């Protein structure tokens, strides 16, 4: 709910699919919005602002002055000091006193110079805020809700009642003087911000007044051919200190604001289109992360990872030429880096009836069968529960690292994608196409690295019986021999170490590691084979 959404109704509808429904005010609006005053120079504008503030303070009417920047508020404050105008400055340099300044902003003769009042959520009460004034008075007497809570509580009710009576009396005086006067020193690009500033006056049926002081040197005026207006004023012989006050001028300024709002809306809409591409990718990645973090069984998914990776390796090696031209030695080298290959080229050729009988589909089927066997042996070595935990941690680590790298690549792609327009191509379409290619490559890389880490991660069995039980319980790891897993995530260099404590206390060798006897065979083919013991 907001009081200034009507000017942005079209954007709310197009972007967020939300309608804007205006609700009548609780009490009739009594604020008078005066026409803008436009001066030739900024110096003349601020001189007029100071004179207006001097007159308003002398009259006793509270004033809220809105500025667009801290520098402007400080500049106006210096001008007011020279004229002896008592005032408060509310900006980023004095934010710690915001509550105190706002509580007094509606009192008689108060002048408050504020920067960016939009979004502060403040309600300036005519006559002052009785609760804040009561608290301030009690603190002045040395009472505090922290240091002297009992004395503070005892004096609170009487002091609050006294301040309320004083505020009611002052409220009537301020209402008779015309209520809060809002003075804007410059128009914002968005009408919504101007309306939020104006909305500080005339709340809950109170009277009020607002006016904007502008100059041809303001940022908004410079954007829309203020030079032509300046030449017209010079030709007409109008002095610098004589303003232009016309509803037609105010309407022209509002029209300029509407054009700027439309331009900014198109920019935001274009940014949203690019973000939609990333959002679709983000949903896929985060859904996968959620599955891993919730502890789902990834065995079937890892089987798909291995099958897809093997198929990609073989398709790349057998895409050209006849079977006799395929470089199977290079393919086997790549496969050996991925997982411990259990079949040789000669065995595959023999099964196919010779090199000429090989086909990509036959190779894929044979190698996938072999990798499934190696996967089963790996699971037998580690234990089913530890294998499931290892799968989750490997996938999570690889997924997070690859996603971070992908975000950098997408940012780099977006930086230069606008240049595609020079080649008569739609940058958004190009971004969607290349972003999809990058995402597909990332997913393939996640599959490949997950399989590689799963088979090649170094596993050391250690005795750690004391800490095994609580960690098993925390991770959901079941019976021995698969007890606690301490895993360090894969790094850029591929350094990974996983330690598993075996409750049996016996040192065990990885089945795929070289046999300690020095024969050169894998442990599972040598002393790891029960038949050789």
N, C-alpha and C positions, 0 to 999 in steps of 0.2 A: 504494500500500500504506500503510495506517495502522492504528494499534492501537485507534482509537475510532470506527470507522465503523458499528458494529452499531446504535447508537442512532438513526442517520440512514438505516437501510436502506430504509425506505419512500420517502424523498425521492430517494435514489439511483436507485431503481427507477422511480418515476413520472416524474422529470424527465430523467434521463440514460440510462434503460433499462439500468442496470448492476446486477448482482447483488452482494450482499455475502457473501463466504465467510469464516467465521472459521477461523483456523489455530491449532492448539494452541501454547502457549508452548514454547520450546526446553527449559526446565527447569520443574519444578512451581512454581507461584506460592506464595510463603510470606508475602506481605504480609497483614497483619491490618487490615481496614477497620472502625474503631470506629464506633459509632452517633453521630449528631450530638448536640451539646450546645446547647440553646436557652436563652438568657438573656432576661430581661425588657427590659433596656436595653443599648444599645451600649457604654456605659461599663463596665457589669459584664462584658460579653463581653471587651473588651480587657484588663480587669484580670485575668481568668482566663487569657487568652492569655499575658500577661506572666509570670504565676506558673508556668504550664506550661513556658514557655521557660527560665525560671530553673532549674527542677528538671531539665530535660533537659540543659542545658549543664553543670550541676553533676555530672550523671551521666556526661557525656562523649558522649552520643548526638548525632549531627549532625541538624539540623532544617532543613527547607525550608518557609518560611512563604509562602503564596500570598495576595495581595491583589487586589482588583478594580480599583484605580485608584492612580495615583501619589500622590494626596493621602492615601489610607489607608496606603500604605507609609511615607510620611514621618511620619505621625502615630504609627504603631506604632514607628518608629525612635526618635522622641523619647521615648516611654515606656520603651523598652529602655535608652536612654542613662541615664535617671534611675535605673534599677535596676542599672546597671553591667554590662549584658549585652553582651559583645563580639559584633558582628554585621556583616554586609555587606548593602548595599541594592542590588538589581538592578532598575532601572526605566529609563525613558526619559532620566532625568537622568544616569545613570551607564553608558550603553550601551557606552562605549568600553572599560570594564573588564570586560565580560561574560565574556570567555574566562578571565580571571584569577579572577573570582568563582566561576564554575562549576567550574573545576579544583579549587578548595579546598572546594566545598560539601559533599563527602562525607567530609571529614576529621573527626577526633575533636573534639567540642565546637563544631563550626562551626554558626553560625546565619545563614541567608541569607533575607532578606526580599525577595521577588520579586513583580513585577507582571506578570500575564499570561504565565505560563510556556508556555501553549499555542502551538505553532507554532515554538518556538525551536529545536527539533531537538537539544536538549542531552542528554547522557548523564552523569548525576552518578555518578562512580565512588567506591565506598566506599574510604576511605584516601587518596584523591587521585588525580590524573592524573600518572603518573610522567614522561611526556614533557614536559608543561608545567613540572613542577617542576624537571626537569633543565635545561631551557632557561632558566628563571628563575635558577637557581643559577649557570650559566655567565655570564649577563649581570651578575650580582652581582660576579663576578670580573673583569669588564671584557672578556669575550670576546663577539664578535658575529659572526654568519654573514655580515654585510655588510662590517664594518670589518676583522675579523681572521678570515677564513674558514678558513685553514689551522689556526690554533691551536684554533679552535672545533670543527672537524671532528675533530681529534686527541683532544680532551678529551671529545667527545660520548659515545662508547661507554661509557667507564668511568663517567661521571657518570650516564648512563641506567641502567646496571646497579645502581649504588648506590641510586638513587631507587626502582627497582623492588623491591629488597630491603626498603627502608623502607616502601614502600606495602603489600607483602604482610604485613608485621608489623602495620601499623596497620589493614589490612583485617580481619584476624582479630579485633582488639580491637573494632572497630566492629560486626562481625557478632555478637560476644558481647553487645554492648550493645543489640542489637535492630535494627540497620541504620538506614537513613535514615527519619526521622519527618517525614511531610508534614502540615502544619497549615494548613487553609484557614480564612480569617477570614470568608468569606461564600460562599454558594452563587451560582453563575452561572445565568443563565436557561437555558443549555443544559447538559444532563448531559454532553455530549461534552467541554466545556471542563473540567468537574470531573474527569472520568475522565483527561484528559490531565495534570492536575496530580497526581492520585493515581498515575498511571503512572510518575512519576519515581522512585518507591520500589518496591523489590522486583523490580528488573530482573535478568535472567539468574540466577534462582534465589536471589538474596540475600534475607535477611529484611527486613522493613519494616513500617511502621505508618502509618496515616492517620486523621485525624479533622477534622471541620469544626465550628467554633465559630460559632453563629448568634445573632442577637438579633431580637426582634420589630420592631425598627426597620429591619431590612434591606429593601432594595428588593423582593426576591422575596417576603418575608413580608408586606409591606404590601399587596401585590397580592391576597392571598388571606385577607382578613378576620382579620388578626392582632389586631385590636381585641377580637374575641370571645375569643381565647385569653388576651389580657392581662387582661380582666375576670374570666375564670375563675381565673387565677393570683392576682389580687388578692383574690377572694372566698375562695380557699383559704388565704390568708395566707402564701403562699410568698415568702420574701425575694428581693431582686433578685439576690443573688450565688449563689443555688441554681439550678442548671440543670435543665432537663427532658432526661432521657436515656431515649429509648425508640425501639425499632425502629418502632413505630407512627408516631411523629412523623417519623422519617426517611422512611418510606414515603409519608406525607402530603406531605412536601416534594418527593419525587421525582415524585409525582402532579402537584403544582403545576408542576414543571418541564416535565412532559410536556404539560400544557395550554398553557404558554407556547410550547413548541417547535411544537406544532400550529398555534397562532395565527401564529407567525412563518413557518411553512412556507406557510400560506395566503397570507400577504402576498407572499412570494417567488414563489409560483406565479402570483399575479395579475400581478406585475410582469413575469414571463416571458411571460405571454399578450400583454401590451402590446408587449413587445420582439419577439415573433414577427412582429407586423405590420411593424415597422421592419426586421426581419431579411430578410423577403421582398423588400421594396423595396431594401434594401441589396445583396442578391445581384444584382438586375437592374442596378443602377447600376454596381456594381463589375465585373460581367461586361462591360458596355459599355466601361468605362474600360480594362479589360485588352485588349480588342480594339484600341482606339486606340493604347495604349502599345506593343503588340506589332507595330504598323506594318501592320495589315491595310488592304486597299483599301476605302475608304468610298464609292466612287463610286456604287455601287448603293444604298447606304443614303441618301446625300444625294438621290438621285433620289426615293426614297420620302418623304424629308422635304419636298421641294418639292411633290410631288403631294398629300401630306396637308395641307400648309399652304394650298395653293391651294384645295383642296376645302373646307376649313374656312372660308376667307374668303368663297367664293362661296355656300356653304350658308347662312352667316349673313346675307348680303345679299339672298338670294332666297327666304327662308323664308316670307314673307307676301305675299299679294296676287298680282296678275297681272303679267306682264312690263312692262306700261305703268307700273305703280306702283313698280318697282324703282329704287332710286337708284344707277344705274350710275356716275354721276360720283363719288360718294363711294367706291364700290368701286374705281374706277380710281385714285383718290388713295391708297387704302390699298395697292393693289398696286404703285404707283409707289414707295412708301416701302420696299417689300419687295425689289423687283428692277426693273431697267430694262425696263419694258413695251414690247414691240415692235409691238403692234397697238392700234388705236383702237377706240372704241365703234362708230363708223360702220362700220368694216370688219367687226366682229363681227355687227352688225345686217344688213349686206349679205349676209354669208355665210349668215345664218339666214333670209333672205327677208323681213326686216322685224323691228321690235321684237316684234310678236306671235308670231313664230316662235321666239323665244328660250326655252330651257328650262335649268334648272340643270345638267343633264348635258351639254348642248351647250356652255354656258359653261365648265364645268370642263374638257372635252376641248380646247377651243380655247386656253384660257389655259395649260393644262399643256403643250400643244404649243409655245406661245410661250416658256414658261420653259425648256423643254428646249433650244430654239434659243439662248436667251441663255446658258444654261449651257455649251453647246458653244462659243460665241464667247468666253466668259470663259476656258475651258480653252485655246482656241487662242491667246489673248493671253498667258497666263501660261506655257504649256507644261504638258504632262501631269504630269510629275513634281512640279513646283511646285504644281500644282493639288491633287494627292493629299496633299502635305504640308500645304497650307493647309487642306484639309478636316479632316485629323486635328487640327490645332492649334485650329482654330475650334471643333470639336465638343468637344474636351477642355476648353477654356477655359469655354465656355458650360455644359457639363455640371457642372464643378466648382462654378461660381458658383451655379447653380440648385440643386444638391444642398445646398450650405451654407444657402441661403435656406429650402429645404424642411425641413431639420432644425430650424431655429428655429420654423417654422410648426407642425411636429408636436409640439415641446415645448410650445408655447403651447396647442395643442389639448388635449394630455393634462392640462395644469394644471387646466382647468375642466370636463373631460368628466365628472367624478364628479357634477356637479350635474344631469346628465341623469336620475339615479336619482329625483330629486324629481318628475319627470314620468312615472314608472313605465316608464322605458326602461333597457335594459341599457347601462351606460356602455361596456362592451367592444365591443358590437355597433355602437354609435354611433361609437366611435373607429375601428373597422375600416371602416365605411362612409365617414365623412368623410375618413379617411386615404387611402382609395382615390381619392376625388374630388380631393384635393389632389395625389396622385401623378400622376393622369391629367392634371391641369392643368399640372403641372410638365413632364411629357413633351411635351405640346403646345407649351409655351413654349420648350423646348429645340429642338424642330424649327423653330419660327418664327424664333427668334433666330439659329440656326445658318445658316438660309437667308439671312436678312437680312445677317449679317456676311459671308457668303461672297460675296455680290454687291456689297456696298457698302463693303467694307474698302478703304482707300486703299493702292494699290500704287505704289511709287516704284522706278524702275529706276536703279541706280547702278553705277558701275564699281568693282569691288573684286576685281580679278583675283588678288591675292596670297593673300587668305583664302578665295577661292572653292573651290579644289580640296580642301583638308582638310575644309571644312564639307560639301561635297557628299558626300564619302566617308563622313562620319559620319552623315549623314541618309539616305544612299542615293539622293541626287539624281543624275540622270544627266547627259546631254549638255546643252550650251548650247542655247537661251538661258536655260534655267531653272536658275540658280545662286543662291547661298545665300539662305535665307529667314530674316529676323530679325523675329520676330513678338511683339508685346506683346499680352497677353490682353485681351479685352473688359472694360471697366470698367462700373460702375453707370451712368455717363453715356453709354456707348456709344463712348468714344474708343478707336479701334483704329488702329494703324499697322503696315503690313507693308512691309519694304524688301527688294527683290530686286536682287542685283548681276548685271548682264549682262556676260558675258565679251566681248561685242563692243565694249563701251565706248561705245556710242551711246545718247544719251538718247532714250527712247521714251515716248509719251503713252498713257495708259490709253485703250482703245478706247471706253469708256463715258463718258469725261470730255469736257467741252466742248473743241471744237477751238481750238487756240491762235491761229488766224487771225482769230477774233472774229466768225465768221459766226453763232454761236449754235447751230450744229448739233453733234451728237456727233462726236467725232473719226472714229469708224468710218464715219459717213455723209458725211464731208467729205474732208479730206486723208488720212484713214486708209484710204480706199477706193482700191485700186490703180488703178482706172479714172480717178480724178481727179488722179493724180500726173503 
